[in-house]
């Protein structure tokens, strides 16, 4: 299982490169433009994937080598982590084919498995690399999964195709993403990497909306949610969290 985690971690950036070269069909930016959302993060925000992939590979290498091969906590989270990495990898060619509901399934499975792995790693006081990699990946997926669901709903005609008519839905999406992010961050007692990735997504929405005249209130709301995550994280890490025992290894 440790080897599968490593192979899946390597596969993610490799498949991402081929995806950006159009090997599976239109790239992600082109597909995304066909399903425009008012609360889509600015393009630069997606650069976080480079850091996520790098940290995932470092974590995967570390958990498969040395004394860490006998670490019971890393062994416990390996199956879930492998599944999360595999689903992240498969999502890219599936998205290129515009199979949006299959994409929703894949990204929510990836979110659920990596959230559990990150939660387990933080509660078990895993090493810093493990907590950073899994927290960052899960944090970004917490935002991306909600947007992916919104695109699928837009494709079905549930959400209006014109971003100018999406204001009400935008606040619903932001609210759902906020509840998920704040609840997950609280469960991990203020995981810095998780909060950073989720806040990065909310700030990306703010920046995207600041470039136009549409829905400034939605942009300010997204920024407020990013700040709320930061404040929550600081509060939890400065004593607002319950004490936990170090998990047995």
C-alpha positions as CSV (number, residue, x, y, z in Angstrom):
1,X,0.0,0.0,0.0
2,X,2.9,2.4,0.7
3,X,4.1,1.8,-2.8
4,X,0.7,2.6,-4.2
5,X,0.6,5.9,-2.3
6,X,4.0,6.8,-3.9
7,X,3.0,5.8,-7.4
8,X,-0.3,7.7,-7.1
9,X,1.5,10.8,-5.8
10,X,3.8,10.7,-8.8
11,X,0.9,10.0,-11.2
12,X,-0.9,13.3,-10.3
13,X,1.6,15.8,-11.7
14,X,2.4,13.5,-14.7
15,X,-1.3,13.3,-15.7
16,X,-1.7,17.0,-15.0
17,X,1.1,17.8,-17.4
18,X,-0.5,15.6,-20.1
19,X,-3.9,17.2,-19.4
20,X,-2.5,20.7,-19.9
21,X,-1.0,19.5,-23.2
22,X,-4.5,18.5,-24.4
23,X,-3.7,14.8,-24.4
24,X,-7.2,13.9,-23.0
25,X,-9.2,16.6,-24.7
26,X,-9.7,20.4,-24.0
27,X,-7.6,21.6,-21.0
28,X,-9.2,22.5,-17.7
29,X,-9.4,26.3,-18.4
30,X,-11.3,25.7,-21.6
31,X,-13.8,23.3,-20.0
32,X,-14.2,25.7,-17.1
33,X,-15.0,28.6,-19.4
34,X,-18.0,26.5,-20.8
35,X,-19.5,26.5,-17.3
36,X,-18.9,30.0,-16.0
37,X,-19.5,30.6,-12.3
38,X,-19.7,34.0,-10.6
39,X,-17.7,32.7,-7.7
40,X,-14.9,31.0,-9.7
41,X,-11.4,31.8,-8.2
42,X,-9.0,33.8,-10.3
43,X,-6.8,31.7,-12.6
44,X,-3.6,32.3,-10.5
45,X,-5.2,30.5,-7.6
46,X,-5.0,27.2,-9.3
47,X,-1.2,27.4,-9.2
48,X,-1.6,25.9,-5.7
49,X,-1.7,22.5,-7.3
50,X,2.1,22.7,-8.0
51,X,2.7,23.0,-4.2
52,X,0.1,20.3,-3.4
53,X,1.7,17.9,-5.9
54,X,5.2,18.7,-4.6
55,X,4.3,18.1,-0.9
56,X,2.3,15.0,-1.8
57,X,5.4,13.5,-3.4
58,X,7.6,14.4,-0.5
59,X,5.1,12.9,1.9
60,X,4.8,9.7,-0.3
61,X,8.5,9.3,-0.5
62,X,9.0,9.7,3.3
63,X,6.2,7.3,4.3
64,X,7.7,4.6,2.0
65,X,11.2,4.8,3.3
66,X,13.3,4.4,6.4
67,X,11.9,3.8,9.9
68,X,8.6,5.4,8.8
69,X,7.7,2.2,6.9
70,X,6.9,0.8,10.4
71,X,4.9,3.8,11.5
72,X,1.4,2.5,12.4
73,X,-0.3,5.8,11.9
74,X,1.1,6.2,8.4
75,X,0.1,2.6,7.7
76,X,-3.4,3.4,8.9
77,X,-4.0,6.3,6.6
78,X,-2.2,4.8,3.5
79,X,-5.3,3.2,1.9
80,X,-7.4,6.4,2.2
81,X,-4.5,8.5,1.0
82,X,-3.9,6.3,-2.0
83,X,-7.6,6.3,-2.9
84,X,-7.6,10.1,-2.6
85,X,-4.6,10.5,-4.9
86,X,-6.0,8.1,-7.4
87,X,-9.3,9.9,-7.6
88,X,-7.5,13.2,-8.0
89,X,-5.5,11.7,-10.9
90,X,-8.6,10.2,-12.6
91,X,-10.5,13.5,-12.3
92,X,-8.3,15.3,-14.8
93,X,-9.0,13.1,-17.9
94,X,-12.6,12.7,-16.9
95,X,-13.0,16.5,-16.7
96,X,-11.5,16.8,-20.1
97,X,-14.4,14.7,-21.4
98,X,-17.0,16.9,-19.6
99,X,-18.3,13.9,-17.6
100,X,-19.2,16.4,-14.9
101,X,-21.2,14.1,-12.6
102,X,-18.5,11.5,-12.7
103,X,-16.1,14.3,-11.8
104,X,-18.3,15.2,-8.9
105,X,-18.2,11.6,-7.6
106,X,-14.4,11.5,-8.0
107,X,-13.7,14.8,-6.3
108,X,-16.0,14.1,-3.4
109,X,-14.4,10.7,-2.8
110,X,-11.0,12.3,-2.9
111,X,-12.2,15.0,-0.5
112,X,-13.7,12.5,1.9
113,X,-10.7,10.2,2.0
114,X,-8.1,12.9,2.2
115,X,-10.1,14.8,4.8
116,X,-10.2,11.7,6.9
117,X,-6.5,11.1,6.4
118,X,-5.6,14.7,7.3
119,X,-7.9,14.6,10.3
120,X,-6.3,11.3,11.5
121,X,-2.8,12.7,10.8
122,X,-3.4,15.8,12.8
123,X,-5.1,14.1,15.7
124,X,-2.3,11.5,15.8
125,X,0.4,14.1,15.7
126,X,2.0,12.8,12.5
127,X,5.2,14.4,11.2
128,X,5.0,17.9,9.8
129,X,5.4,16.8,6.1
130,X,2.4,14.4,6.4
131,X,0.2,17.0,8.1
132,X,1.2,19.8,5.6
133,X,0.7,17.6,2.5
134,X,-2.6,16.1,3.4
135,X,-4.0,19.3,5.0
136,X,-3.2,21.4,1.9
137,X,-4.7,18.9,-0.5
138,X,-7.8,18.5,1.5
139,X,-8.2,22.2,2.0
140,X,-8.1,23.0,-1.6
141,X,-10.5,20.2,-2.5
142,X,-12.9,21.6,0.0
143,X,-13.3,24.6,-2.2
144,X,-12.9,22.8,-5.6
145,X,-15.5,20.1,-4.8
146,X,-18.2,22.7,-4.2
147,X,-17.3,24.5,-7.4
148,X,-17.3,21.3,-9.3
149,X,-20.7,20.4,-8.0
150,X,-21.9,23.9,-9.0
151,X,-20.6,23.4,-12.6
152,X,-22.5,20.1,-12.8
153,X,-25.7,21.8,-11.6
154,X,-25.1,24.6,-14.1
155,X,-24.8,22.0,-16.9
156,X,-28.2,20.6,-15.8
157,X,-29.8,24.0,-15.9
158,X,-30.3,24.2,-12.2
159,X,-28.0,27.2,-11.8
160,X,-28.5,29.9,-14.5
161,X,-25.8,29.9,-17.2
162,X,-25.5,33.7,-17.1
163,X,-23.1,34.6,-14.2
164,X,-25.1,37.8,-13.8
165,X,-28.1,35.8,-12.6
166,X,-26.1,33.6,-10.2
167,X,-25.9,36.0,-7.2
168,X,-28.3,34.0,-5.0
169,X,-26.6,30.8,-5.8
170,X,-23.2,32.3,-5.2
171,X,-24.1,33.1,-1.6
172,X,-25.4,29.5,-1.2
173,X,-22.1,28.1,-2.6
174,X,-20.0,30.3,-0.4
175,X,-22.1,29.3,2.6
176,X,-21.7,25.6,1.9
177,X,-18.0,25.9,1.3
178,X,-17.6,28.0,4.5
179,X,-19.5,25.5,6.7
180,X,-17.4,22.6,5.3
181,X,-14.1,24.5,5.7
182,X,-14.7,25.8,9.2
183,X,-16.1,22.5,10.5
184,X,-13.1,20.6,9.1
185,X,-10.6,23.1,10.4
186,X,-12.2,22.9,13.8
187,X,-12.1,19.1,13.8
188,X,-8.4,19.3,13.1
189,X,-8.0,21.8,15.8
190,X,-6.6,24.6,13.6
191,X,-4.6,22.8,10.9
192,X,-2.5,25.6,9.3
193,X,-2.1,23.9,5.9
194,X,-5.8,23.1,5.6
195,X,-6.9,26.6,6.5
196,X,-4.2,28.2,4.2
197,X,-5.5,26.2,1.1
198,X,-9.2,26.9,1.8
199,X,-8.5,30.6,2.5
200,X,-6.4,30.8,-0.7
201,X,-9.5,29.6,-2.6
202,X,-11.8,32.3,-1.0
203,X,-9.3,35.0,-1.7
204,X,-9.1,33.8,-5.3
205,X,-12.8,34.4,-5.6
206,X,-12.4,37.9,-4.1
207,X,-9.7,38.7,-6.6
208,X,-11.7,37.4,-9.5
209,X,-14.8,39.5,-8.6
210,X,-12.6,42.6,-7.9
211,X,-11.6,42.7,-11.6
212,X,-15.2,43.5,-12.6
213,X,-18.2,45.4,-11.4
214,X,-20.4,42.3,-10.7
215,X,-21.4,41.3,-7.2
216,X,-18.9,43.2,-5.0
217,X,-20.8,41.9,-1.9
218,X,-20.0,38.3,-2.9
219,X,-16.4,39.2,-3.2
220,X,-16.3,40.8,0.2
221,X,-18.1,37.8,1.6
222,X,-15.5,35.5,0.2
223,X,-12.7,37.7,1.7
224,X,-14.5,37.7,5.1
225,X,-14.7,33.9,5.0
226,X,-10.9,33.7,4.3
227,X,-10.3,35.9,7.3
228,X,-12.7,33.9,9.5
229,X,-10.6,30.8,8.7
230,X,-7.4,32.6,9.7
231,X,-9.0,33.9,13.0
232,X,-10.4,30.4,13.8
233,X,-7.0,28.8,13.2
234,X,-5.2,31.3,15.4
235,X,-7.8,30.9,18.1
236,X,-7.7,27.1,18.0
237,X,-3.9,27.0,18.1
238,X,-3.6,29.5,20.9
239,X,-5.8,27.5,23.3
240,X,-9.2,27.2,21.9
241,X,-8.8,23.5,21.3
242,X,-9.3,20.5,23.5
243,X,-6.3,18.5,24.6
244,X,-5.7,15.3,22.8
245,X,-3.4,12.4,23.7
246,X,-0.7,11.4,21.3
247,X,-1.8,8.4,19.3
248,X,0.0,5.2,19.8
249,X,2.5,4.3,17.1
